[in-house]
Amino acid sequence: MEGVPDWTSPAETPAERIARSPWRQRGHELLSNAGALAPGVCLAALLAAVGYGISRAGPVATSPILIAILLGLGLRNLFGLPSVYEHGLRLCLQRVLRIGVALLGVRLSLGALGAVGVVALPIAVGCVATALLLGAGASRIFGIPRRLGVLIAVGTAICGNSAIIAMGPILRADEEEVSYAVGTVTAFGLLALLTYPFLSHALFAGDTWRAGLFLGTAIHDTAQVAGAGLVYLQQYGDATALETATVTKLVRNLLMVAVIPLAATLNRAEGGGRASIRGLVPFFVLGFIGMVVLRTVGDVGERAFGVASPEAWQSVISGLTLLSTACLTVAMASVGLGTDLRRLRSLGLRPMVLGLSLAAVVGAVSFALISILT
């Protein structure tokens, strides 16, 4: 490095740190946070872009999200994931995912939301009740602790990991039981994400509305439902399944408001903990409803909000829809990168069999109720 002056070194000197003013300190912290988040966000975005590239270049049409998830799974389980990527991927799995789900609401009006919700509610209630009743009793059959069985049942029935985390303190479940339940529900939710879009298309002979009801009631986690709906859209070119699945899943999420306090009341007699009402309705659910209201108000009248032309308003809707798809694709790539299959093997056979059994039963009940009620 002869001839290169020392003053070009990027490292900050102690004197520079001491002389930093408050506003420079805030800028420094912003750059520091960006540096911590950039590797994981960029890796997930790269996998999402590669997924889109492969899906367009391949001889057979394949969902970009499906490709991105499989690429993420391959990288994580073949080479491992260096810690430098963790902060950015956590951001994608939490904030970016929730933004994507909330923005999906711009696809729907209040009328469409109500029409789907009325049909979805009895199907969701039937699936939730089945999972809870079977899960509480099946833990004895499979020889696992009752608390673990209830946690797996709640995660399968309502909304995956969020319900497990909310129920854990009520049952006084220890960290290992919560971790086992989360791992089990995540495993079968991911399997459903990869297979149910194709299964629902076959079961309902291409009826995208009924396929959406199935995806929304048979898959565990909100992220997995949104991902499955996007896979269906990208594979079969119809957004109805995505819109219906998202609304149906949000109806299931809202059932937590009734199920968790009820569980707390029943378990208090057995020495259980108290329910935490805060957080039972996820913030992205409110964001989704807010976007539905925005779409509904904007569609009223000849000009959106009295100022925007129909063409401009449609451009806004298209832009928000594209942003939602991009956020969810990046988040799904993060799901693949965050799934360590070796950890799933360590959960043990009996919790996995219980999780598989509950997932299969809920799927069968969902199919039966959709066939009967619709």
ChimeraX attribute file (.defattr): number of C-alpha atoms within 10 A of each C-alpha:
attribute: neighborCount
match mode: 1-to-1
recipient: residues
	/A:1	4
	/A:2	4
	/A:3	5
	/A:4	8
	/A:5	8
	/A:6	7
	/A:7	7
	/A:8	7
	/A:9	9
	/A:10	7
	/A:11	7
	/A:12	8
	/A:13	9
	/A:14	8
	/A:15	8
	/A:16	9
	/A:17	12
	/A:18	8
	/A:19	10
	/A:20	12
	/A:21	11
	/A:22	9
	/A:23	9
	/A:24	12
	/A:25	13
	/A:26	12
	/A:27	12
	/A:28	14
	/A:29	12
	/A:30	12
	/A:31	12
	/A:32	11
	/A:33	13
	/A:34	13
	/A:35	14
	/A:36	16
	/A:37	20
	/A:38	15
	/A:39	18
	/A:40	25
	/A:41	24
	/A:42	15
	/A:43	19
	/A:44	28
	/A:45	21
	/A:46	15
	/A:47	26
	/A:48	28
	/A:49	19
	/A:50	16
	/A:51	24
	/A:52	19
	/A:53	13
	/A:54	17
	/A:55	21
	/A:56	14
	/A:57	11
	/A:58	9
	/A:59	8
	/A:60	9
	/A:61	13
	/A:62	19
	/A:63	21
	/A:64	25
	/A:65	31
	/A:66	27
	/A:67	25
	/A:68	31
	/A:69	30
	/A:70	20
	/A:71	19
	/A:72	25
	/A:73	21
	/A:74	16
	/A:75	15
	/A:76	18
	/A:77	16
	/A:78	10
	/A:79	8
	/A:80	13
	/A:81	16
	/A:82	9
	/A:83	9
	/A:84	14
	/A:85	19
	/A:86	19
	/A:87	17
	/A:88	22
	/A:89	26
	/A:90	18
	/A:91	16
	/A:92	27
	/A:93	20
	/A:94	13
	/A:95	13
	/A:96	21
	/A:97	26
	/A:98	24
	/A:99	19
	/A:100	26
	/A:101	23
	/A:102	22
	/A:103	26
	/A:104	27
	/A:105	28
	/A:106	23
	/A:107	21
	/A:108	21
	/A:109	20
	/A:110	16
	/A:111	11
	/A:112	15
	/A:113	19
	/A:114	13
	/A:115	13
	/A:116	20
	/A:117	21
	/A:118	12
	/A:119	15
	/A:120	27
	/A:121	17
	/A:122	15
	/A:123	25
	/A:124	29
	/A:125	16
	/A:126	16
	/A:127	25
	/A:128	26
	/A:129	17
	/A:130	17
	/A:131	24
	/A:132	23
	/A:133	13
	/A:134	18
	/A:135	26
	/A:136	19
	/A:137	13
	/A:138	19
	/A:139	21
	/A:140	12
	/A:141	9
	/A:142	14
	/A:143	12
	/A:144	14
	/A:145	13
	/A:146	17
	/A:147	22
	/A:148	25
	/A:149	26
	/A:150	25
	/A:151	30
	/A:152	34
	/A:153	31
	/A:154	32
	/A:155	30
	/A:156	35
	/A:157	33
	/A:158	33
	/A:159	27
	/A:160	27
	/A:161	25
	/A:162	20
	/A:163	24
	/A:164	27
	/A:165	18
	/A:166	21
	/A:167	28
	/A:168	22
	/A:169	18
	/A:170	23
	/A:171	23
	/A:172	16
	/A:173	20
	/A:174	12
	/A:175	11
	/A:176	11
	/A:177	20
	/A:178	22
	/A:179	16
	/A:180	21
	/A:181	31
	/A:182	21
	/A:183	25
	/A:184	26
	/A:185	31
	/A:186	23
	/A:187	19
	/A:188	20
	/A:189	27
	/A:190	23
	/A:191	13
	/A:192	23
	/A:193	25
	/A:194	20
	/A:195	14
	/A:196	25
	/A:197	25
	/A:198	18
	/A:199	15
	/A:200	22
	/A:201	19
	/A:202	12
	/A:203	14
	/A:204	16
	/A:205	11
	/A:206	14
	/A:207	14
	/A:208	23
	/A:209	19
	/A:210	23
	/A:211	29
	/A:212	31
	/A:213	30
	/A:214	35
	/A:215	32
	/A:216	33
	/A:217	34
	/A:218	30
	/A:219	31
	/A:220	29
	/A:221	26
	/A:222	25
	/A:223	27
	/A:224	25
	/A:225	32
	/A:226	30
	/A:227	28
	/A:228	32
	/A:229	28
	/A:230	27
	/A:231	27
	/A:232	27
	/A:233	19
	/A:234	19
	/A:235	18
	/A:236	18
	/A:237	11
	/A:238	16
	/A:239	18
	/A:240	19
	/A:241	30
	/A:242	29
	/A:243	27
	/A:244	27
	/A:245	32
	/A:246	31
	/A:247	28
	/A:248	27
	/A:249	31
	/A:250	25
	/A:251	23
	/A:252	26
	/A:253	23
	/A:254	16
	/A:255	19
	/A:256	23
	/A:257	15
	/A:258	10
	/A:259	19
	/A:260	22
	/A:261	18
	/A:262	12
	/A:263	16
	/A:264	21
	/A:265	16
	/A:266	13
	/A:267	17
	/A:268	14
	/A:269	9
	/A:270	10
	/A:271	12
	/A:272	18
	/A:273	18
	/A:274	18
	/A:275	21
	/A:276	14
	/A:277	12
	/A:278	9
	/A:279	11
	/A:280	20
	/A:281	16
	/A:282	14
	/A:283	12
	/A:284	18
	/A:285	20
	/A:286	14
	/A:287	18
	/A:288	25
	/A:289	22
	/A:290	16
	/A:291	22
	/A:292	24
	/A:293	17
	/A:294	17
	/A:295	20
	/A:296	18
	/A:297	14
	/A:298	21
	/A:299	16
	/A:300	11
	/A:301	10
	/A:302	12
	/A:303	15
	/A:304	19
	/A:305	14
	/A:306	10
	/A:307	11
	/A:308	14
	/A:309	13
	/A:310	15
	/A:311	11
	/A:312	13
	/A:313	18
	/A:314	15
	/A:315	12
	/A:316	14
	/A:317	17
	/A:318	14
	/A:319	12
	/A:320	19
	/A:321	18
	/A:322	15
	/A:323	16
	/A:324	22
	/A:325	20
	/A:326	19
	/A:327	23
	/A:328	29
	/A:329	33
	/A:330	28
	/A:331	32
	/A:332	30
	/A:333	32
	/A:334	31
	/A:335	24
	/A:336	24
	/A:337	28
	/A:338	21
	/A:339	20
	/A:340	18
	/A:341	13
	/A:342	9
	/A:343	11
	/A:344	16
	/A:345	12
	/A:346	10
	/A:347	17
	/A:348	12
	/A:349	12
	/A:350	14
	/A:351	23
	/A:352	21
	/A:353	13
	/A:354	23
	/A:355	26
	/A:356	18
	/A:357	16
	/A:358	24
	/A:359	24
	/A:360	15
	/A:361	17
	/A:362	26
	/A:363	19
	/A:364	15
	/A:365	22
	/A:366	23
	/A:367	23
	/A:368	13
	/A:369	16
	/A:370	20
	/A:371	11
	/A:372	9
	/A:373	10
	/A:374	10
